[in-house]
Amino acid sequence: MTIRCLAVDDEPLALDILESYTKKLPFLTLVKTCSSATEAMQVLQEEQIDLMFLDIEMPELTGIQLLNILRHPPLIIFTTAYPNYALEGFNQDAVDYLLKPIPFDRFFKAVNKAQERLQHNHVKQVPETPVRVQQAAPEQEFMFVKADYKTIRVDFKDIMWVEGLKDYVIIQTKDQKIITLLSMNKMMEKLPPSKFLRVHRSFIVALQKIDSIEKSRIRIGNKEIPIGEVYKDQFLKWVEENNIQ
């Protein structure tokens, strides 16, 4: 598959390096290079972009601010000279975080990760359509996950929500957090669809644990969970079916 890319950086030299790297990989097509976030927004409105190489420190709008504005951003690989943004990049569900000066082997590794994620998305889901794979048997009340070098039983009734963090998920129960190496799609395959619903690209909620709903947020205990635009219609349908007004 061909990956259509956009490079955004206010440093011309950084854009030149990214352009030269993309030319070395035949499955990458660099649609355009942009020197500002506002220019990138215009390109994203006009072109189909699969992957964006995005600098963080830029005038007018930072890369993080641009990403927060976009309703349906492409996959992101952050490129920056500042290592202190790594955590923020991780929280934004970026494919990778490249620290300048970027060596080609590190660039290649990041692009391979993006390629794997795009291929997985094409196989597993239709764009902008929430996917619920109903594989858990109705009578099953638990699952096993690997965490802390052991296999742990998790009862479905104890799960409050699941949060996705890149290649891992955090299973939040009333008493503990369990971190395991799973994608959100794989997690949905394990959970019974009658009891759990994905409401955001980073969150799955236990429907019976919801305490309140306000605008585009769900509250479970002290936790506020956003409702993503992609998943909003399906969630509102569930609300209507359960006569919650």
C-alpha positions, 0 to 999 in steps of 0.5 A: 500500500502507498502511504500519502504523507505530509511534512510540517516544520518551520525549519527548511532544513528539517523539511529537506531531510524528511523529503530526502528520507521519504524518497528512499522508501517507495511506499511513501508519497510525500504530497506536500511540505508545509512550513506552518500549521495553518498551511497544513490545515489547508492541505488536509482539507484538500488532500487525503493524507494518511501520515503526517510528520509534525514538528511541535515548536512552530509559530502561531500554532504548535503541532500539539495545538494543530492536532487538537483542532483537527476532528479526524487527524491522520496518523502522526509522527512527531519530529522535534528537537525537544525531548520534554514533549515526549509524554505529550506526544504519547498522550496524543496517540502518536505513532512515534516521537522522533528527536532531531537530528533524525537518523534514517534508521530511526525514521524507517522504524517509525514509518514501519510502525505507521505502515503496520497500523494503517494495514491493521486499520484497513483490515479491521475497520471501515474509516470513521465507523466504530467497530464492535467484533462480537466474539465473546461468548454470552456465558463468559464472565471473565478473561485472562490477560498478561501483566507483570510477567504473569497471567491475570484473571479479570472479571468483566463485572469488575472493569470500570473502563479501559484506556488505550496507550499506544500499544498497551491498554490500562484496564481500570477496575475498582481496586487496581490498574492492569497494564497489558500489551493489547490494542484497543481493537483486540480488547473489544474482541475480548469484551462482551459487546452487551456490556462494553462500548467504545466511546473514544479512540482511547476509551472503552467504558463498562455501560453499567458503570456509567454514573452520568452523561454531560454534553460530550463527556461520561463520568464514571466515579471521579473519572471524566471520559470524552466521547469521540465524534466517530463513536458519538452516534453509536453511543447516543443510540445506546442511550436512546435504547435505554431511555436515558434522556 
